[in-house]
Amino acid sequence: MDNFLAPHSTEAVAHSRLRYEEDWLDWDISRPSFDESLVAHCASYHAFDRYLSGEDLFIPPRFPSELERVLRRHAYDSIHNAISRSRQTLKTGGYSRTCHLAEQSIRSVLNTEDNARRLLAWHRPNTPSPVTVEMARTVSVIKV
């Protein structure tokens, strides 16, 4: 995970704050409103963590666009879970902003170096390289 999101990244810090420093069940009580940035960055972290574990991944993505869609769905699941646990109301447009921040975070990681290629290869089946079989062409002549 550290190869994609360093321990000091915004996503890792948000994940750490929600999972370890604050009580996950009561994380929202001390806040005056729903912390969109904290939830979005934690959702992004969770999306990569869930993808790397292979949880609920039945058809691995083949292209970067498919990979981004999978990661976005994972992030949305995490955002929905945070909203359902929260006792704070979302501000107008809060859901869209939270999703947008998570999407930006995911795109940023995928566009860094060769992360997209490495993530696509993560769940690629280990198949032997195809063997080239040469076929000889035979021409048959039928005499009448």
Protein Blocks (a to p, Z undefined) as FASTA:
>chain_A
ZZmmcfkbmklmmmmmmmmmpcfklmmmmpcbdcfklmmmmmmmmmmmmmmnopaiabcc
fbfklmmmmmmmmmmmmmmmmmmmpcbdcdehklmmmmmmmmmmmmmmmmgojlmmmmmm
mmgccdddddddddddddddddZZ
